Amino acid sequence: MTQDFKPTNFWAAVIEEPAKVVENGVGITLVTSMPQNVAVVAVDAANVRSSPSVASTVIDQVKYGTELEIIGQSADWFKIRLPDKREGWVAAGWIVTAGR
């Protein structure tokens, strides 16, 4: 999707023709769509590091739900831009992106 949209509830069912409902109301799943270049922190706090390594310096921490602009990737690390425009690296396991 290329534009913002309001949260929407979707209903789905598995139907076998000619009109036999096979599955209905089994569970609820949250569907989220976001731009390819945005990540959201999915843990209480994620370390932002100076390079894509756990041995590198922690330059900041970002809280759960913070949106970060993705500007690059190296293996399981994403290069991000912080809200104050500084750049750093976050491990892929701590964020959710459009492709995951």
C-alpha positions, 0 to 999 in steps of 0.5 A, a space after each residue: 500500500 502506498 497511502 495511509 489508511 484507518 485501522 479496519 476489521 476484516 472478516 473471512 471464512 472458508 466456504 465450500 460451494 455450494 454454500 457450506 461454511 467450513 470455517 467461520 469465526 475461528 480467530 482474530 488476526 491483526 493485519 498491519 500494512 506499512 511502507 517498505 522503509 519503515 520499521 516498528 520496535 517490537 520489544 520493550 527497548 531496542 539498542 541502537 548501535 554504531 555498527 551492525 554488531 553486538 560488540 559495537 557501541 550502543 548509541 541510543 535505545 528506542 522504546 516499543 512502538 517507535 517508528 524508525 526509517 530504514 535506510 540500509 541492511 547488512 545481514 540481520 541488521 537494519 540501518 535506521 534513522 532515529 527521529 532526531 536524524 542520527 543514524 544507527 543499527 538495530 538487530 532484525 529480531 527487535 523490529 517489525 518491517 513490512 517484509 516480515 
